[in-house]
Amino acid sequence: MRSCMVCGVSTTLAPTAPATTPRRPALGRRTRVLALPEARWALVSLLAFLLALTLDLTGVTAWAYGPLYALAYAAGGWEPALEGLRALREKTLDVDLLMIVAALGAAAIGQVLDGALLIVIFATSGALEALATARTADSVRGLLDLAPTTATRVTGDREETVATADLAVGDVLLVRPGERIGADGTVLGGEGEVDQATITGESLPVLKTPGDDVFAGTLNGTGALRVRVDRDPADSVIARIVALVEEASRTKAPTQLFIEKIEQRYAVGVVVATLAVFGIPLAFGADLTDALLRAMTFMIVASPCAVVLATMPPLLSAIANAGRHGVLVKSAVAMERLGEIDTAALDKTGTLTEGTPEVTAVRPLPGSGLDEDALLALAAAAELPSEHPLGRAVVAAARARGLALAAAEDFTAAPGRGVTASVEGRVVTVGRAGTAADDATTVQVTRDGTPVGTLVLTDRLRPDAAGATAALTALNGTAPTLLTGDNARAAARVAEATGLTDVRAGLFPEDKVTAVRELEGAGRKVLFVGDGVNDAPALAAAHAGVAMGRAGSDLALETADAVVVRDELSAVPAVVRLSRTARRLVLQNLVIAGTFITVLVLWDLIGHLPLPLGVAGHEGSTVLVGLNGLRLLRESAWRSGTAQEA
């Protein structure tokens, strides 16, 4: 259904299923054309017109083809006429009504064929617009197809099939080979290769073992998994993607708001000019039929349908495409802002680095009687009950080596000091000893009060960090600025590895805000990328903010303009490039729309523009700009951005 004033062009996604109740869309992943009412009526109108035209050309009596022309008028015109009358009751002018009036006017002066052709072209254009809008909605709504409607919940030794909507945090699911995972969660047991391309964009299945995160809707290929539900199904990654894109479809970018503001005045101008085009020639003795046709044609071709449709399809298509690749852009405003940035500022921990420590060295002390495996197993046994990131890293390192861990008793943890536990009758303490010169954390292990060795843990640099910073540098012409609360030594190490030269270390959250505002005070439009927690003030202060994190914390979703779900830094320059492509398409659309309107109006005023040809040009330009914007739904639109980061 068309909706905007004068042009009636719909610039939002078609309504989709609420994110809290995943269900399969009625039209499937690819909209079937004839499933759309607009398409069915347009087809009836077209067939009736073609049959009437054939009979008309054969010279048969008008009683034979007249009813068919009437059917073409009715099938193609009843719905836009109804919408136009509704708009008129609300004291707004709608192109639907203007088109119908023009068609009936043509019929009234004997040009039945021209009027019918106008109706057919108009109805066909409406069907194409409806199809384009539905395709955009399907590209997002199709994500809900991925979430299974049921899951196998395990309670003790009992298995039961339940609706995924009824799952609760803490439930344990059994996911067999070939089944889709019912909720976001953590693997408790089993191993399996999970195809998560729909969420992370990875082309190959990923091996999932205990402790790994999994996403709702991803496909378990091999091996059975026991998964603990960590998020309510309504808050899963898929649901968030859909909810955020739906929310984005209800927002309007500044460019769109500006166009609509101008369009309100333009609409009045079109009506006044139409009356002038009709009345002035008539006052000077022009033929009534010619004056009326010229005025009707002018009214149609001057309507700014294509201009109104120029902005939102490219931006919404870019949002949908980014969402399919795990980047949640919250609004059309945010998508437009991402393309405007000309410099970047990056956090260190959790952004340029992975934010999770790993054991990089195991060093038993001479005389301890322990080798590396024995020392690591001892420390991991003591750390097993711990929830601290360092403790989890120690346990993960021991499991990676396949070490058996003894049971720990009398576990205690002292914040900032470490843990103590009884392991096989010996008191084992694992505590932080300090930070080494290479920014690695050293952990000391003692047994019965005697040091027996140390473990070295390091926060690894993201594999794609250097490539992402290089891509941002290429995009903006300047290298990103590193803003971190960590010490200068750690910051320098990361900066050297990623090619950054502007490094600001030891910053509190308010200091990062000051740094961002300092950059923007120099005339820059800053993109800040952080982990979405302690970086929230800077995310809010920047021209555009992107939060890293596969799960996307609530704070990140509230503060940032976009969240990178797949936790790959390379997605940041990719979405910036996609946004810039969308902005270029908006400009292209405005040029196309303006050119069509100018040429058609001048043709009608200076020469003689046939009414059907004017309608064809007007509707053709509207469809053209709509389809041009929808090009960003294609997979190649995202790949072209990531390829240039490689």
N, C-alpha and C positions, 0 to 999 in steps of 0.2 A: 504494500500500500504506500502511495506517495503521501508526503506529509508537509513539506515546507511551504511557506507562504509564497504565492505566485507560482513557484516551480513545483512545490510539493514533493521534492526529492527527499527520500529517507536517507539520513546520514548516520544511522546507528545500526548496530547488529540486531538481527531479529531476536526476540526473546528466547532465552535458553533455559534449560532445566536448572533449578536452584542447585547450588553446589552441595547443599546438605542432603540432597536426595538423588544420588547418581542414578541415571536411567538411560536407556538407549533412545537416542533421538528418533522421532517418527520417520524421518526421511533417510536415515542412515548416514554413513560417512560422506557419501556423494549424493547431493540432492538430485532426485529424479525430476526431470523437467515437468512432466505432466502431473506430478503430485502437487504442484503449485496452482491454486485457483486462477491466478493471473494468467498463467500459461494456458490453462484449459480454455478460458474465455477468449483469449487472443487467438487460439487455434480455430475455435468455432467461427469467430469473426473473419479470419483469413479465408477459411474454406468457403464460407457463404459468399464472401466478396469475389473469390476466384470463379465460383460457379455462376454467380450473377453476371460477372464481366464476360464470361464465355458465351452465355445466352444472349447478352446485350449485343455482342459483336456479330452474332449470327443473324441478327435482325428479327428475332421473334418478338411477339407482343410484349409490352411492358408488364402485363399481368403475369407473365412467366418469370421474369427476373426481379420485378419490383419487390415481392416479399423477401427475396434473398438479400437484396440490398438492405431492407429493413432489419433483417436478422443480423446482418453485419454491424449495422448501427447499434442495435440493442445489445448484442453479445459483447462488443468491444467498448460500449459507452455507458452501460448502466452503472457499473461500479464507480468509475471516475466522476460521473454525473452526481451520484449520491454523495461522494466525498466532497465534491465541489459545493454542493448545497449545504452540507454540514459546516464547511468552512465559512460560507457566506453568512450563515446564522451567527457565527462567532465574529462577524465583521472583519473577515480577512478574505483576500482574493487568492484563489487557488487556480493554478494552471489547468487543473482537471476541468473545472467549469468553463474556463475560457476556450479550451480545445473543443468541448462539446458544443458550445455556442457557435464557434467558428464552423464546425461541421454541419450543424443544423441550418446555419445561415447560408452555407453553400447549397444545401439541399433546397432551401426555400426559394433561391433564385434560379433553380433548375440545374444546378451542377451536382446532381446526386452522386455521380461517380467520384468526383473530386472529394466530396464530403466523406464518402465511404472509405476512400483510400486514406484520408486523414485519420479516420477512426482506427483503421487497421494498423497503420504505422504507429500511432500513439499507443494502442493496446499492446503491440509487439514490443515496443520500447519499455513499457511498464513491466511486461513479463521478463524481459532481459534484466532489468534493474532488480526485480524481485529475486531472480535466480542468482544474480551476483551477490546480493545481500545474504541470501540463504547459504550460499557457498562459504562466505566469510564466517557466518555463524557456525556452520557445520565443522569448519576447520578447528574451531575451539571446542564446540560441543562434542565433537567426535572423541575428544580425550576421555569423556565419561564412559565411552564404550569399553575402555581399557579396564576400568574398575569392575571386578566381578561382583555379581549380586549376592553371592553366598560364599562362605568360607567354612573350613573345618576347624572348630574350636576344640581344644584339648583341655579337659578338666580331670586331673589325676590320670586314671587309666581309661577314662571315657572320652569318646569322640562324638561330636554332634555337629550337624550342619546348621549354620545360623546365617541370617542376613547380615551382610557386611555393615549395613547401617546400624545394626544392634551391637556391634563390637564396642568394647570399652578398653580404655588404657589398662594395660596389665594382662589382658587376655593372651593366651598362648595359642598360636595357630599351627596347624600341620599343613604344609604346602608340598604336595606331591609333584613329581616330574610332569611337566606339561600344563600345570595349573598356574593361574595368575595370582599374585600375592594380593590379599584382601585389604591390607592397611599398611601404613608406614610403620616400620618397627626395626628391631634388632634381632639378628640371628642368634638363637640360644644353642642350637645343636644342628648337626648335619652340615653337609657341604653341597653346593649346587652352582651351576653356571646360570646366571640370570641375565636375560636379555632386557636391558633397561634403556634401549636406544630412544624410546619415546619420551623419557624423562631427561636423560643426560646427553643424548646425541651420540653415545658411543656405538661404533659400528659392530663391535664384537661382544659376545656375552662376557660377563665379569664373574669370576669365581668368588662366591660368598661363603665365608666361614664364620664360626662363632665370633660375635663382637662386631660384625659388619652391619651397616645400615642397608635396609631394603625399602623400596617404594611400592605403594599401592599401584596395581595395574601392570607391574613389570612381570615378565614371564619366566618362570622357573623351568630351565631346560633339563637339567640332570640332577639326580639326587634329591632326597626329601629334606625339607628344612623345617625346623621348629622356630617360629618367629614370635617374639613378644611384641604386642601392639604398644607403640609409644605415642601414637596420636589418634585422637578421635577421627573416624573416617571423614567427618565434615571438615577436618583441618588438614587432610592429606595434601601432598604436593599437587596432585592432579586437581583436587577440589580448589586449592588456592589459585592455581593457574586459571581455572575457569572463572572463579569468582572475581579475580583481579581483572581479567580481560573483559568480563561483563561490566564491571565497574568502569573500566576505561571507556567502554562503548557509550557510557552515559555522560562522559565528560566531553568538553569541547576545547580544542586547542585555541590559543590566542588568534591564530590566523583565521580559524573558522568563526570565532566570535566577531572579529573585525568585519569579515565578509557579511555576516548576518546583520550587523549594525548598518552597513551601507545598503544592504538589500532591502531593508524596511523602507528607506527613502526611494530607492530605485523602483520599487514596485509601484509606488504612487506615480512616479515619473512615467512609467510604461503606460499606465492607464490614461494619463493626461495626454501623452504623445499620441496614443492610439486614437483618441477622440479628435485630436488635431489633424491627424493623417486622414481621417474620415471627413471631418467637417470642412476643412479649408478648401480642398479640391471641389467638394460639393457646392460650396458657396460661390465658386467661380465657374459653375456650370458643368462640372464633371458628371459623367454617367454614374447613377446610383450604384449599379452593380459593380462597376470597376472600382469606385471609391470604397465600397464595403469590402470587397475582396482584398484590396491593398491594405486596408486598416486591419482586417482580421489576420492577414499574413504578418504584418508588422508586429501586432500584439504577440503573436506566437514566437517569432524569431528573436524578438527583443527580450523575452523572458530569460532570466539568468539561471536556468536550471543547471547547466554544466558548471557554472561558476560556483554555485552552492555545493555541488557534488565534488568539487576539485580537491577539497582538503581532507575530509575524514576517511575516505576509503584507503588512501595510501598509509595514513597513520594507524588506522585500525588493523590493516593487513600486516603492517610491520609488528604491531603488538601481538597479533595472533601467531605470527611466524616465530617471534622471539619466545613466546610462551611454549611453543612446541619444542623448543630447544633449551628449555629450562631457565629462561630469563624472564622473570615476572616484571613487566613494566606496568605501573599502577594506573596510568591515565594517558590520554592523548596529549595532555599538557606535558607530562613527563617524557613521552616519546619525542615530542618536538624539542624539548630542552636538551635532551641527550645529543641531538644533532647540532646544537648551537655551541657546545663547549669548545674552547680553544686551548685549554691546558688541563692537566690532571694532577691530583695530589693523592698519594697512596699511603695507607697505613702499612706497617710492617707485619706484625704478628697476626696470623690468620688471613692475611691478604697476599703479601709477597711470599710469606712462609706458610706452611701448612697448618701451623697453629697447634700441632700435636707433636710432642717430643717422641723420639725413638732412641733406643739404646744403640750407641755407635762404638762403644768399647767396654770390655769387661776385663778388669785388671786385678787378679788375686795377688795378695801380698806374699812375698817369700816367707816360708815357714808356716803359712796358714794351713797347709795340707789340702788345699782346694785348688782344682783346676778351674778354667773359665765356666764350664757347664755346671760344676758343683756350686760355684759362687753365685751364678745367675739363678739356679734353682732355689738356693737358700733365700736369696733376696725376694724372689717371686713368691715363694711360699708365705713369707711374712707380709707381702704386699697384696696378696690375693683378695682379702676382704676390703681393701682400700678403694675409694672412689676418686682419689687424687689422680690427675693426669700423669704425673710421674710414675705413680704406682701402676696404673694401667699399662703404661709403656713398658715397664719392667716385666709384668706378667705376659704381655703380648710377645716380648722378645723371647721369653722362656718357652712359650707355646710354639713359636716359630721354629725353635730348635727341636721341638718334640720332647721336651724334658718333662719328667713326672714330678708333680709338686706334692710335697707332704702337706698334711692338714695342719693348719695354724690354730692355736688356742690363745686365750687371754689377749686378744688383739686390742690395742689402744692406739690412737692417733693424736698427735699433738700438732696443731696447726703451725706451720712454719718450721717444725723441728723434725718431723718424720713419723714413723710408725714403729711399734714394738709388738712382738708376738712370740709365743712359745712354739718352736718348731722342733719336733722330735726330742722334746725335753731340754732344749737349749734356748736361751733367751736371745732372740735376734732383733737387732735394731737397724733400720734403714733410714738414714737421715741425710739431708742436703748438706754437702760440705762446702759449696761455693760455686762460683762461675769461673770457668777457665778463660784464658786469653782469647780463645777462638769462639767465644760466646756459647760454649757448651756447659751444661750443668753437671757438676760432679756430685755423685751420691756415695756416701760411705756406708759400708756394711760392717757391723760388729756382731760378734758371737760371744755371749757371756761377758760383755764389756770389753772384749779385745777386738781391735780392727782386723778384719780378714781380707779386705779388698775394697775396691771402688768401681762404680759404674759411671760411664760418661753418656749423657743424653743430650741430643741436639734437636732443635726445631729446624727441620729440613726446609730448604728453599723449594718453592713449588717448581715442578719441572717446566712449566710454561711461563714462569715469571719473567725471565729475560726476553723471551719472544713477545710477551704481552706489553712490556714496557717499551720495547722497540717499536711495536705497532702503534702504541699511543703517541710515541715521539713522531713517527711518520705522519700520523693523522693530524697532529696539532702543530708540528713544526718546532716544538720545544719538548724537552725531556720532562717527565713527571717529577714532582717534588715529593720527597719522602718525609712524612710526618709520623713520628713514632714516640711513644712514651718510654721506649727502651733506652738503654745507655748508648753513648756515642760509639763505643767499640762495636757493639752488636749492629748498630745502624750502618756503620761504615762497611762492615763485612757484607751485609746484604746489598748496600748500594754499589759496591765494587762488582758484585756478581751480576747485577742487573743493569749496569751502565748508568746509574743515576749520580748526579753531581750535586744537586741542591738537596742537602740532607739536614733535617732539623730533628734533633733527638732530645730525650728527656722532657717531653711535652706532656702536660696534663690535658684533660679534655678541653678545658677552656683555652689552653694555648693553641690547640689545633684549630679552634674556631677563629682565634686571632690571626693565625697564619692564613687560613682560607680567606678571611676578609681583607687581609693585606694584599693577597694576590688579586682579588676582585677589585680592590681599590685602585690597582694599577691598570684597570681596564680589561682584565681577563674574565672569562666565564669559566668557572672552575668545576670540574668533575671530581668529586671526592669518592674514593673507594675504600671502604673499611669493613670490619667484621660485624658491624651492626649492633654492638653492645656499648663499649666505652667510646665508640666513635660516633654515637648518635648525634651529639651536638654539631659536630662538623658535617655530618650527612645532611642535617637540616639547614645549616648555614650556606652550603655550597649551591651553586646554580643548579646542579644535578648531583644526586647521590646514589651510589650503587653499593649494596650490602652483599658481602660474600657469605656463603653458608648453604650447604645442601638442604637443610631443613628450613632455613629462614626463620630467625627468632621473631617473636612478636614485636620486639622493639625495632628490628630491622624493617618489618613490614609497615610499621607505623611511621617510621622516620624517612627511610630511603625512597627514592623515586622508582628504584628497581632492585630486585633481589636475584642474585645468580644462584639458582638452586643446585646446579650441577657442580658448583664449587670449583670451576675452572676459570682462572684469571683471563684466559684468552677469549672468553665470552664477552668481556667488557669492551675491548676495541671492536669486536664483531657487532655488538648491538649499537655502538656509536656509529659505525659505518652504515648499518641498516637504517638508522634514523636519518642519517644524511641523505641516503638514497630516497627515503620517503619524502624528505623536504624538497629534493630535486624534482620528484614526480609531482608534488603539489604545485611547484612553479611551472612545470610543463603543462599541467592540467589548466592552470590559469591562463597561460598563453594560448593553448588550444581553444579554450572556451571563449576567450576574448576575441580571438581571430574569427571564429565561426560567427559570433554575434555581430561583429563589425561588418564582415563581408555580406552576411544575409540582410542586415538592416540597410546597408548602402544599396544593395541590389534591389531591394523592395522600393526604396525611396527614389532612386535614380532611374532604374529600369523597370522591368516587369518580372517579378518573382512569382511563379505559380504557387498557389497555396500548398498543394501536396509536396512540392519540392522544398518549400520553406519548412514544412513540418518534418520532412525527412532529414534536412540539415540540422534542425534544432534538436530533434530526438537523437540523431546520429552522434552529435557532439556530446550529448549527455551520456549516452552509453559508452562512447569512446573514453571519456575521462574516468568513468567508473571502472571500466575494464583495465585501464592503464594503472589505476591505483591498486587493483587486485592482483597485479603481477607480483607484488611483494609477498603474496601467499605461497609462492612457489619455493620449493626446496633450494633451488639455485640461488635465490636471493640471499639466503643465509650462507650458503657455501661460498659465494663470491666474496663475502666479508671475511670468513675464516681463512680462505685460501690465501688472502693477502697478508694474513698474520703469520703464515707458516714460514 
